[in-house]
Amino acid sequence: MSLSIHTNYGDIKIELFCYEVPKTCKNFLALCASGYYDNTKFHKNIKGFAIQGGDPTNTGKGGQSIYGKYFEDEFDSTLKV
């Protein structure tokens, strides 16, 4: 599944792997639909690798999920950077 994140600097197209990591995708999509990420910032940029954002406190310590405070990370060996 593809979607776009709209920013002040343009759109970012991302790919979600909902079959491989279903809880993570369900959480992300539900929070998007609720407006949870609206007006949040990218708080971490690792040049050439990744960005992190979506934390309303802008601390990088996380926020909420639809499952409660935390849920276990999902990994799939077929997904690679």
N, CA, C and O atoms as a MOPAC input file, in Angstrom:
PM7 MOZYME 1SCF
protein

 N      0.84900 1    -1.17100 1     0.00000 1
 C      0.00000 1     0.00000 1     0.00000 1
 C      0.89300 1     1.23200 1     0.00000 1
 O      1.83900 1     1.31900 1     0.78400 1
 N      0.59800 1     2.17200 1    -0.86700 1
 C      1.34100 1     3.42800 1    -0.93800 1
 C      0.48700 1     4.56100 1    -0.38500 1
 O     -0.73900 1     4.55100 1    -0.49600 1
 N      1.16000 1     5.53000 1     0.21100 1
 C      0.47700 1     6.74500 1     0.63200 1
 C      1.45600 1     7.89300 1     0.62700 1
 O      2.66700 1     7.69000 1     0.54600 1
 N      0.93200 1     9.09400 1     0.71300 1
 C      1.76800 1    10.29100 1     0.71400 1
 C      1.62200 1    11.03300 1     2.02600 1
 O      0.52700 1    11.16000 1     2.57400 1
 N      2.75300 1    11.51900 1     2.51900 1
 C      2.77800 1    12.40400 1     3.68000 1
 C      2.96300 1    13.81100 1     3.12500 1
 O      3.93700 1    14.08200 1     2.42300 1
 N      2.03900 1    14.69600 1     3.43600 1
 C      2.09200 1    16.05900 1     2.92900 1
 C      2.84300 1    16.93400 1     3.93000 1
 O      2.47700 1    16.99800 1     5.10400 1
 N      3.89800 1    17.60700 1     3.45900 1
 C      4.70100 1    18.47700 1     4.32000 1
 C      4.77000 1    19.87400 1     3.71400 1
 O      4.34100 1    20.09500 1     2.58100 1
 N      5.31100 1    20.80600 1     4.48000 1
 C      5.52200 1    22.16600 1     3.98400 1
 C      6.55600 1    22.20300 1     2.86300 1
 O      6.62600 1    23.18200 1     2.12000 1
 N      7.35600 1    21.15100 1     2.73500 1
 C      8.43200 1    21.09800 1     1.75100 1
 C      8.11700 1    20.15900 1     0.59200 1
 O      8.99200 1    19.86700 1    -0.22300 1
 N      6.89900 1    19.69300 1     0.51400 1
 C      6.49400 1    18.78100 1    -0.54800 1
 C      5.98300 1    17.47200 1     0.02400 1
 O      5.97700 1    17.26000 1     1.23700 1
 N      5.56400 1    16.61600 1    -0.86000 1
 C      5.00700 1    15.33000 1    -0.45100 1
 C      6.09400 1    14.26400 1    -0.38800 1
 O      7.06000 1    14.29300 1    -1.15000 1
 N      5.91600 1    13.32900 1     0.53200 1
 C      6.81200 1    12.18500 1     0.67000 1
 C      5.96800 1    10.93800 1     0.43500 1
 O      5.01200 1    10.67800 1     1.16600 1
 N      6.32600 1    10.17500 1    -0.58300 1
 C      5.59900 1     8.93800 1    -0.87200 1
 C      6.24900 1     7.80500 1    -0.08500 1
 O      7.46500 1     7.61800 1    -0.13400 1
 N      5.42300 1     7.04800 1     0.64500 1
 C      5.93900 1     5.91000 1     1.40600 1
 C      5.16700 1     4.65100 1     1.03100 1
 O      4.03300 1     4.70800 1     0.55500 1
 N      5.80500 1     3.53700 1     1.25500 1
 C      5.20500 1     2.23300 1     0.99600 1
 C      5.00800 1     1.52700 1     2.32800 1
 O      5.93700 1     1.43300 1     3.13000 1
 N      3.79400 1     1.03000 1     2.56600 1
 C      3.49200 1     0.25700 1     3.76700 1
 C      3.40700 1    -1.21600 1     3.39100 1
 O      2.88600 1    -1.56600 1     2.33100 1
 N      3.91200 1    -2.06300 1     4.25100 1
 C      3.90200 1    -3.50300 1     4.01900 1
 C      2.94000 1    -4.14000 1     5.01900 1
 O      3.34700 1    -4.73900 1     6.01500 1
 N      1.66100 1    -3.99200 1     4.72000 1
 C      0.61000 1    -4.38900 1     5.66300 1
 C      0.49900 1    -5.89800 1     5.85400 1
 O      0.05300 1    -6.34700 1     6.90900 1
 N      0.88700 1    -6.67400 1     4.87700 1
 C      0.86000 1    -8.12700 1     5.03700 1
 C      1.98500 1    -8.58000 1     5.97200 1
 O      1.79000 1    -9.45500 1     6.81500 1
 N      3.15500 1    -7.97400 1     5.81100 1
 C      4.33200 1    -8.37700 1     6.58700 1
 C      4.30100 1    -7.86600 1     8.02800 1
 O      4.72600 1    -8.57500 1     8.94000 1
 N      3.81100 1    -6.66100 1     8.24300 1
 C      3.77500 1    -6.06600 1     9.59300 1
 C      2.38200 1    -5.46200 1     9.84700 1
 O      2.23200 1    -4.24100 1     9.89500 1
 N      1.38400 1    -6.31100 1    10.00500 1
 C     -0.01100 1    -5.84300 1    10.05100 1
 C     -0.35700 1    -4.95400 1    11.24100 1
 O     -1.08800 1    -3.97700 1    11.07700 1
 N      0.14700 1    -5.26300 1    12.42800 1
 C     -0.19600 1    -4.43000 1    13.59400 1
 C      0.38400 1    -3.03000 1    13.44500 1
 O     -0.26700 1    -2.04000 1    13.77900 1
 N      1.60800 1    -2.95400 1    12.94300 1
 C      2.25500 1    -1.65900 1    12.75500 1
 C      1.48200 1    -0.81700 1    11.74300 1
 O      1.23900 1     0.36700 1    11.97500 1
 N      1.10100 1    -1.41900 1    10.63400 1
 C      0.34300 1    -0.69400 1     9.60500 1
 C     -1.02600 1    -0.26700 1    10.11900 1
 O     -1.44600 1     0.87000 1     9.90700 1
 N     -1.71400 1    -1.17100 1    10.78800 1
 C     -3.04200 1    -0.83800 1    11.31700 1
 C     -2.94800 1     0.34200 1    12.28100 1
 O     -3.77900 1     1.24900 1    12.23700 1
 N     -1.94300 1     0.33300 1    13.14500 1
 C     -1.73700 1     1.42200 1    14.09300 1
 C     -1.47100 1     2.73500 1    13.35600 1
 O     -2.10000 1     3.75200 1    13.64600 1
 N     -0.54100 1     2.70700 1    12.40700 1
 C     -0.17600 1     3.91200 1    11.66600 1
 C     -1.37500 1     4.48300 1    10.91400 1
 O     -1.64000 1     5.68300 1    10.98600 1
 N     -2.09400 1     3.63500 1    10.19800 1
 C     -3.23500 1     4.10300 1     9.40900 1
 C     -4.36000 1     4.65100 1    10.29000 1
 O     -4.98900 1     5.65000 1     9.94200 1
 N     -4.61200 1     4.00500 1    11.41900 1
 C     -5.65400 1     4.49200 1    12.33000 1
 C     -5.27600 1     5.84600 1    12.92100 1
 O     -6.11900 1     6.73700 1    13.02500 1
 N     -4.01300 1     6.00200 1    13.30600 1
 C     -3.57500 1     7.28700 1    13.85900 1
 C     -3.60700 1     8.37400 1    12.78700 1
 O     -3.96400 1     9.51700 1    13.07600 1
 N     -3.23800 1     8.02900 1    11.55100 1
 C     -3.34500 1     8.99900 1    10.44800 1
 C     -4.78800 1     9.45800 1    10.27500 1
 O     -5.06000 1    10.65500 1    10.18200 1
 N     -5.70400 1     8.50400 1    10.23200 1
 C     -7.12000 1     8.82400 1    10.01400 1
 C     -7.69300 1     9.68900 1    11.12800 1
 O     -8.61000 1    10.47600 1    10.89600 1
 N     -7.15800 1     9.54700 1    12.33000 1
 C     -7.67100 1    10.31600 1    13.46500 1
 C     -7.08500 1    11.72600 1    13.54200 1
 O     -7.52300 1    12.53400 1    14.36100 1
 N     -6.09100 1    12.02900 1    12.68800 1
 C     -5.44000 1    13.33500 1    12.73600 1
 C     -4.31500 1    13.41700 1    13.74800 1
 O     -3.78400 1    14.49900 1    13.99900 1
 N     -3.94500 1    12.29200 1    14.33100 1
 C     -2.93000 1    12.25000 1    15.38500 1
 C     -1.60600 1    12.88800 1    14.94900 1
 O     -0.94400 1    13.55200 1    15.74600 1
 N     -1.22800 1    12.68800 1    13.70400 1
 C      0.06500 1    13.18800 1    13.22700 1
 C      0.00400 1    14.59800 1    12.65200 1
 O      1.04100 1    15.15200 1    12.28500 1
 N     -1.17400 1    15.18700 1    12.56700 1
 C     -1.29200 1    16.52300 1    11.98500 1
 C     -0.40600 1    17.51300 1    12.72900 1
 O     -0.42200 1    17.58200 1    13.95800 1
 N      0.36300 1    18.27300 1    11.96600 1
 C      1.23300 1    19.34100 1    12.48400 1
 C      2.36100 1    18.84800 1    13.38300 1
 O      2.90900 1    19.62500 1    14.16400 1
 N      2.71600 1    17.56600 1    13.28500 1
 C      3.89300 1    17.09200 1    14.01700 1
 C      5.12500 1    17.30300 1    13.14700 1
 O      5.01400 1    17.53700 1    11.94300 1
 N      6.29400 1    17.21900 1    13.76400 1
 C      7.55900 1    17.47300 1    13.07300 1
 C      8.36600 1    16.18800 1    12.93400 1
 O      8.15200 1    15.21200 1    13.65300 1
 N      9.30200 1    16.22000 1    11.98300 1
 C     10.31300 1    15.17100 1    11.93000 1
 C     11.39000 1    15.56400 1    12.92700 1
 O     12.05200 1    16.58800 1    12.75700 1
 N     11.57000 1    14.75600 1    13.96900 1
 C     12.49100 1    15.11400 1    15.04000 1
 C     13.87100 1    14.49000 1    14.87300 1
 O     14.79300 1    14.83600 1    15.61200 1
 N     14.03200 1    13.57500 1    13.91500 1
 C     15.33400 1    12.93400 1    13.71000 1
 C     15.54200 1    12.70000 1    12.22300 1
 O     14.65400 1    12.19800 1    11.53400 1
 N     16.72100 1    13.06600 1    11.73300 1
 C     17.08400 1    12.87400 1    10.33900 1
 C     18.44900 1    12.20600 1    10.29600 1
 O     19.44500 1    12.77900 1    10.73800 1
 N     18.48900 1    10.99700 1     9.76200 1
 C     19.75400 1    10.29800 1     9.56400 1
 C     20.01200 1    10.35500 1     8.06000 1
 O     19.43400 1     9.58400 1     7.29500 1
 N     20.88100 1    11.27200 1     7.64400 1
 C     21.09500 1    11.56900 1     6.23400 1
 C     21.35500 1    10.29900 1     5.42000 1
 O     22.20100 1     9.47500 1     5.77000 1
 N     20.61400 1    10.16800 1     4.34100 1
 C     20.77000 1     9.03700 1     3.44500 1
 C     20.18700 1     7.73700 1     3.95300 1
 O     20.33400 1     6.69900 1     3.30800 1
 N     19.51600 1     7.77400 1     5.12000 1
 C     18.99100 1     6.53000 1     5.67700 1
 C     17.52500 1     6.63500 1     6.07700 1
 O     16.68400 1     5.92500 1     5.52500 1
 N     17.20900 1     7.50600 1     7.02200 1
 C     15.84800 1     7.51800 1     7.55800 1
 C     15.52400 1     8.85500 1     8.20600 1
 O     16.40700 1     9.63600 1     8.56300 1
 N     14.22400 1     9.08600 1     8.34300 1
 C     13.72500 1    10.18800 1     9.15600 1
 C     12.73600 1     9.59900 1    10.14800 1
 O     12.10400 1     8.57600 1     9.88300 1
 N     12.61200 1    10.25500 1    11.29000 1
 C     11.62800 1     9.84000 1    12.28700 1
 C     10.76800 1    11.03600 1    12.64200 1
 O     11.25600 1    12.16100 1    12.76100 1
 N      9.49900 1    10.78000 1    12.80900 1
 C      8.58200 1    11.85000 1    13.15900 1
 C      7.28900 1    11.29800 1    13.70200 1
 O      7.14700 1    10.09700 1    13.93200 1
 N      6.34600 1    12.20100 1    13.90200 1
 C      5.02500 1    11.79200 1    14.34600 1
 C      4.83300 1    11.77600 1    15.84100 1
 O      3.79500 1    11.32800 1    16.32700 1
 N      5.82000 1    12.25800 1    16.58600 1
 C      5.70400 1    12.30800 1    18.04200 1
 C      5.19000 1    13.69200 1    18.42800 1
 O      5.90900 1    14.67800 1    18.26600 1
 N      3.96200 1    13.78500 1    18.93600 1
 C      3.40800 1    15.09700 1    19.26900 1
 C      4.20400 1    15.86500 1    20.31700 1
 O      4.07600 1    17.08600 1    20.40300 1
 N      5.02200 1    15.18200 1    21.11700 1
 C      5.84500 1    15.88200 1    22.10600 1
 C      7.15200 1    16.38100 1    21.49700 1
 O      7.87700 1    17.14900 1    22.12800 1
 N      7.45700 1    15.94400 1    20.26200 1
 C      8.69700 1    16.30100 1    19.56200 1
 C      9.95200 1    15.92600 1    20.33700 1
 O     10.98900 1    16.57300 1    20.18900 1
 N      9.86600 1    14.89500 1    21.15400 1
 C     11.02900 1    14.43500 1    21.91800 1
 C     11.63400 1    13.16500 1    21.34500 1
 O     12.77000 1    12.82400 1    21.67300 1
 N     10.89800 1    12.45700 1    20.49400 1
 C     11.36600 1    11.18300 1    19.97300 1
 C     11.12800 1    10.02800 1    20.92000 1
 O     11.56500 1     8.90800 1    20.65600 1
 N     10.44100 1    10.28400 1    22.01900 1
 C     10.19000 1     9.23100 1    23.00900 1
 C      8.87500 1     8.50700 1    22.76700 1
 O      8.51100 1     7.60200 1    23.51900 1
 N      8.17500 1     8.90000 1    21.73500 1
 C      6.95000 1     8.19100 1    21.38600 1
 C      5.71400 1     8.81600 1    21.98000 1
 O      5.76800 1     9.74900 1    22.78100 1
 N      4.61800 1     8.27200 1    21.55900 1
 C      3.33400 1     8.77600 1    22.00600 1
 C      2.40300 1     7.62700 1    22.29200 1
 O      2.68700 1     6.78000 1    23.14000 1
 N      1.29900 1     7.59600 1    21.58900 1
 C      0.28000 1     6.58700 1    21.82900 1
 C      0.19500 1     5.62600 1    20.65600 1
 O      0.72200 1     5.87800 1    19.57200 1
 N     -0.48200 1     4.52400 1    20.90700 1
 C     -0.84600 1     3.61500 1    19.82800 1
 C     -2.28500 1     3.19200 1    20.06200 1
 O     -2.84500 1     3.43500 1    21.13100 1
 N     -2.87400 1     2.56800 1    19.07700 1
 C     -4.24400 1     2.08800 1    19.24200 1
 C     -4.29000 1     0.88100 1    20.16000 1
 O     -5.36800 1     0.45400 1    20.57200 1
 N     -3.12700 1     0.32700 1    20.48600 1
 C     -3.04000 1    -0.85100 1    21.35400 1
 C     -2.70300 1    -0.48700 1    22.79900 1
 O     -2.53000 1    -1.38000 1    23.62900 1
 N     -2.60700 1     0.79100 1    23.11500 1
 C     -2.14700 1     1.22400 1    24.42600 1
 C     -0.82100 1     1.93800 1    24.25000 1
 O     -0.46700 1     2.32000 1    23.13400 1
 N     -0.09300 1     2.12000 1    25.32000 1
 C      1.15300 1     2.87900 1    25.24400 1
 C      2.14800 1     2.24700 1    24.26900 1
 O      2.67100 1     2.94100 1    23.39600 1
 N      2.41700 1     0.96700 1    24.39700 1
 C      3.41200 1     0.30000 1    23.55700 1
 C      2.85000 1    -0.98900 1    22.98400 1
 O      1.91100 1    -1.56700 1    23.53200 1
 N      3.42200 1    -1.42700 1    21.89400 1
 C      3.17600 1    -2.78300 1    21.40100 1
 C      4.48500 1    -3.29300 1    20.82000 1
 O      5.34100 1    -2.51400 1    20.40200 1
 N      4.62500 1    -4.59100 1    20.80000 1
 C      5.88900 1    -5.20300 1    20.39600 1
 C      6.19900 1    -4.91500 1    18.92900 1
 O      5.31800 1    -4.95100 1    18.07100 1
 N      7.48000 1    -4.62700 1    18.66300 1
 C      7.91400 1    -4.39300 1    17.28700 1
 C      7.66500 1    -5.62200 1    16.43200 1
 O      7.77200 1    -6.75500 1    16.90100 1
 N      7.33200 1    -5.38500 1    15.17700 1
 C      7.16300 1    -6.46900 1    14.21500 1
 C      8.34500 1    -6.43300 1    13.24500 1
 O      8.75500 1    -5.36600 1    12.78700 1
 N      8.87700 1    -7.59700 1    12.94600 1
 C      9.98400 1    -7.70600 1    11.99900 1
 C      9.64400 1    -8.75900 1    10.96200 1
 O      8.94800 1    -9.73000 1    11.25800 1
 N     10.13200 1    -8.56900 1     9.75600 1
 C      9.96900 1    -9.55500 1     8.69800 1
 C     11.27900 1    -9.59400 1     7.92200 1
 O     11.71500 1    -8.57600 1     7.38400 1
 N     11.90000 1   -10.75100 1     7.86300 1
 C     13.22400 1   -10.87900 1     7.24600 1
 C     13.20900 1   -10.59700 1     5.74500 1
 O     14.26800 1   -10.39000 1     5.15200 1
 N     12.03300 1   -10.58300 1     5.12000 1
 C     11.98000 1   -10.29000 1     3.68700 1
 C     12.03900 1    -8.79500 1     3.40400 1
 O     12.24300 1    -8.39100 1     2.25900 1
 N     11.86200 1    -7.97100 1     4.43000 1
 C     11.93000 1    -6.51800 1     4.25800 1
 C     13.34600 1    -6.05200 1     4.54400 1
 O     13.89500 1    -6.32800 1     5.61100 1
 N     13.93000 1    -5.35100 1     3.59800 1
 C     15.29600 1    -4.84900 1     3.75400 1
 C     15.34100 1    -3.40500 1     3.30900 1
 O     14.53500 1    -2.96600 1     2.48800 1
 N     16.28700 1    -2.67600 1     3.85800 1
 C     16.47000 1    -1.27400 1     3.49500 1
 C     17.15400 1    -1.19300 1     2.15800 1
 O     17.40800 1    -0.09700 1     1.65900 1

